[in-house]
């Protein structure tokens, strides 16, 4: 690669991380305000402890938290590590998307999707809900990307499924992706007499199915279940049970959320979101390996 191109790529990579961390800063606002039905635009960010507005120089992603020593400049109360964590994760995801796809149509679309999945994850972890504000518009946006994929096969987008037309794979992905989780939920209710997942997970996986097609939707459920079991085993080994019914911990330093409805839900959203990121970055390679290596007739 020639030197100028390398320098440009390095610059764009840094730009991707900075852009992601700035979006992450906005996601922190959304994580707090969306479940409370507050506007994510107004008013300006203020310290949840002392209500003083936060100056721009105290609101620089990750950096300000480190410079301030995790304390509010005005009142000295601790600022949760969740803020820089969300900013850093979003920055890294934007960087990964740029590194994986480069300068194609898929890059801004998958950056936005990554941001949506970070938001879903942290709202689910702190509030035990999955915001409809993300998943409901996400379904038609996912279907729209399949149309883009159809028009621009070299866009970097991947909508995987058995049909020639990507839009069919996308529609089938949304229906089957959501439908399987809905059936699992109803099955758990019938067999275990308690709800397995929330309807929010159904809508989230319908959205992911719309983005990645039928094969993507199924792959996401398999990967999410695998990661979920792995984390479950780790928690048992660490002597912790699944979060007790009674609400999430208030590690974010906010008021404890209301306890969830009787017969609590397992927060499955973060696993679906993580699986969605994996499929976004490596889905076509995994599907290709499955069909062409695992299912290929043995060569003699
Ligand atoms: Zn303060």
Boltz pocket constraint, residues with backbone or C-beta under 6 A from the ligand:
constraints:
  - pocket:
      binder: B
      contacts: [[A, 47], [A, 48], [A, 49], [A, 50], [A, 51], [A, 52], [A, 72], [A, 73], [A, 74], [A, 75], [A, 76], [A, 77]]
      max_distance: 6.0
